[in-house]
Amino acid sequence: MGNVLLKSEGDLEKLSAELRKRKEGARHTVVVCGGTGCRAFRCEEVENAFKEELMKAGIKDSVELKMSGCHGFCEMGPLVLISPRDRFYVKVKAEDVGEIVQKTICQDQEIERLCYKDEKGLRYSGYFDVPFYGHQKRVVLGLNGQIDPTSIEDYICNDGYSALARVLSGMSPEEVIEEVKTSGLRGRGGAGFLTGVKWGICRKSESKDGKYVICNGDEGDPGAYMDRSVLEGNPHSVLEGMIICSYAVGAGEGFIYVRAEYPLAVKHVEAAIARAEEYGILGNDIFGSGHSFRIKISQGAGAFVSGEETALIAAIEGMRSSPRPRPPYPTEKGYMGRPTNINNVETFANVPQIIRNGAAWYNSIGTEGSKGTKIFSLVGKINNTGLVEVPMGITLREIVFDIGGGIQKGKKFKAVQTGGPSGGCIPESMLDLHVDFDELTKAGSIMGSGGMIVMDEDSCMVDIARYFLEFTRSESCGKCTPCRMGSQHLLRILTEISEGKASEGCLDKLERLAWTVQSGSLCGLGQTLPNPVLSALRYFRDEFEEHIRNRRCPAGVCKSLIRFYIDPNKCVGCLLCLKNCPADAISEELKKVHVIDDEECIRCGACLDVCPPKVSAVIKFSGENPLHG
């Protein structure tokens, strides 16, 4: 439809009603997941196949076809949702589309082979019948699987920008701030500072040269993609939250800082800004209120430290991402030395929901100190990886086993890392821990931005701590000595432990150094950098001691402490291990017992992986002295 310049709340309501009426003509709605994960599985081919098959069947005009953002169930993509019967199909290919059109859309028949089946073989027909979705509470992600993120009309049709219209037509800035305070919303970027309090401080900060609002979309945690998926799937919710914030704090300009390696998110945000400007939702005199606000995109180069707000401001100003001492805080002296309010993507996306449904509604979700829901990227050794949104206070057990479907291959749960590389490892004994800001901190971890990595019995906690420390060491800006030098020494000690070279007493040294780095670092990166080390020592100290005293890795992960041996009584000389050895470390005579040259072996485990299960000739030993030398 042609562009409509919205000059009031009434104009928005009229347009929303008109758009809903137009959609009533569609007999079916077909939504193809178009998130980054599903695009990797060629969902665009699926969408094109639907266009062709609907045309062939002569029902193109009675079916609304759209490409949505990420639905969250990434490993099952491409996903297809068909309304009104709530048919949900997984791993759909272009060649399946003809059958879907003929049987499901035209004849209302279910195609069983395309339905989701859990690890026990149980089949689920509807979207929310699937346990992965049924145990969630999707507040921020609610529209991700319903709307076309490139269509402002789709967003408006689903009450989009109604919260903004309400704010600008009948609420004072102070009333908006009080509503956000009452909701109990805490920043979802990791620190968990009360959003309404931050807005209030920025509101009171005086500036003759204007104020700014910045959306922090710098998501650097390994395995985390919460903010990316919100920006890809529902960018208008973030814009709406930012505009409401700008009115509350008195800002006229804003930035969305997003990583350049998120091209789809950048594309959708650019489109959303352009369309909002065309409709008069961004720009001068929004909804005839007298309030004006504009947003620009700033693309980051991918430095993990840019997630820290003062480093992020430096990046937007065109300087190297490097934190500065606080106070003064950005709310008093931020971008270009002017008061600046910074919240992350998920925080801003919550704001329209709070205004639309009321602070009391939002406050009723979650725990006493942590209100609302939280999005997590659930990854690792778990059956159902993906993006999940759950109420604060849910237990780790519910997330891992009810939503995540438990551990892959029936193995035993060992630990879960929350908060990304700055978080901590929580053991099996604490699976019933309630997930909120305060409880995770007590357990030695953090909420962080929402990364959640599940580990099984084959994970080595020394190796896990070393991996995360290696990441944060390389991402340190180097500005302060405790972080710059402390991270290097921590990594050196952990490497010695993993290689069986550490001596007795090194764990006390490791612990003291970790506390020093934590207490002496300038910014949040250095202050939380030791968390994986300290939490691993707290809950898995015996595993560290095993590496030191017995030169043995119980999980069989640390390469310097493992050996591979071929049992001559079982080997059938099939050559499979030899052909797959990347180091040519195995003897090569057909039909003769193979032998591994321990000096040449690189401990990759390829031989173990390809040895036939019925043979099981390759044995992995953990320890300094394998049984067979």
PyMOL commands that set and color helices and strands:
alter all, ss='L'
color gray80, all
select helices_A, chain A and resi 9-23+36-40+43-56+60-62+74-76+94-105+112-114+131-134+152-157+162-170+173-183+195-204+226-233+235-249+263-278+286-288+304-307+309-316+335-337+345-357+359-363+396-403+408-410+420-422+428-430+437-442+461-475+481-498+506-520+524-528+531-549+559-561+576-580+606-610
alter helices_A, ss='H'
color red, helices_A
select strands_A, chain A and resi 28-33+63-68+80-83+87-89+116-117+123-124+212-217+253-259+294-300+340-344+373-380+386-391+413-418+424-427+451-456+562-566+618-622
alter strands_A, ss='S'
color yellow, strands_A
deselect
rebuild
show_as cartoon
